[in-house]
């Protein structure tokens, strides 16, 4: 299944006679050529099974559709088929209502969905709702967090959206007033598309001063920056280090409709790159306190791909950080564990003539001779999505051309740095790198 996403939901009896002949498991989702399925949930009476279904058999960012399977009738219906958002999880509220979470303009929102009519009614639209457990009385226990607030538990009314805090696990952190509040920003990108994102300012921000910029680029590429807390790529870390921090959702991002998500396919270094650069131009025009001569760009996974692409197409950034990024679209294809991903993104395999042109068109390796920007390269040995050779190749291409570079290698991490001590080292190295190169007097670009 390396080149398809198709997965199945099975209905199996837990009863068996003495001969263990309970019968074969029944495949519930038998849609021809369908893709991934997820989040199966029984109704309270056990008569129906709701689940999420993608239709494209090799596209991990296809829109999740809501399906409800009637067990007795062996019949499946589609719910809210025209809703242009992709729910991430679902749960039954009552016999005719589902609760779902979904991304929308930088928030993981909570809504109820009427099974009969498909009507979607928002319940919680601020910040980000994580795991949901439905309680009695049309209430739910949810995780909620924000860019300036670590995760806590809340009791939520699914009718009014009223939230009652149940935990305050990081009250001391909030009391120290070290977390900046995010501000929504919008710019005009490629194809005149609206590019949404967040901006955070350093503590004690003074608009009369100038500050370095940290432009953070998300991975996926079909994902988005959310008003949510994380121990990885926490935007407040960069803001607290003295950077005006900007995180944007260019084409390919989720939460803005499926067409916007799909717009990155066979456009990896095209529309998303143009949108990011156009947005930076507008940011500099609108926010004079951002120093255009002291900008850093950072990204992981697809964001790391974009860092390499940036290095071959502009020298406007003082320094770059590439975490587990793509060096070559071709070599990545032959080493990744999920072949369906590049085959969908570049419309085929690299040994097919037409698709090979797509791989080469968006290949950062083609532009290595233009790389000039000092770059910190980070990679984990156990990354099987983008293998460690991609990071080593990036570092070699930089140093062989005498471009200042540093390699941070984690033998015990995968596509993410998750161990606490490693995370501390990651943050130390990344902040030291971008701080060094964005000082008022630029560091010398030594050729050692």
Secondary structure by P-SEA (a helix, b strand, c coil): cccccccbbbbbbcccccccccccccccccccccccccccccccccccccbbbbccccccccbbbbbbbbccccbbbbccccccccccccccccccccccccccccccccccccccccbbbbccccccccbbbbbcccbbbbbbbcccccbbbbbccccccbbbbcccccaaaaaaccbbbbbbbbbbccccccccbbbbbcccccccbbbbbbbbbbccccccccccccccccaaaaaaaccbbbbbbcccccccccccccccccccccaaaaaaaaaaaaaaaacccccccbbbbbbccaaaaaaaaaaaccccccbbbbccccccaaaaaaccccaaaaaaaaccccccaaaaaaaaaacccccccccccbbbbbbbcccccccaaaaaaaaaaaaaacccbbbbbbcccccccccaaaaaaaaaaaaaaaaaaacccccccccc
